[in-house]
Amino acid sequence: MVQRVMGHERASTTLDLYTRRTDDSFRILRELDDQTPEDGPTGALVPA
């Protein structure tokens, strides 16, 4: 979807431009786990 919106022929182009690699493999998990109580339970989809 993002590939089409951005006008890239290949998904790899989109990923190369808009993502970056980290040496800290647990960084994303820590960020996802760092929510305030009003955000709802971790991992749950809360309707807006």
TASUL-V260566 format. One record per helix or strand. SS is the DSSP state (H for helix, E for strand). FROM is the first residue (numbers start at 1). LEN is the number of residues. Records with the same first field share a line. If there is no record, write none. Layout:
SS = FROM-LEN  FROM-LEN
//
This chain:
H = 2-5  11-8  27-7  37-3
//
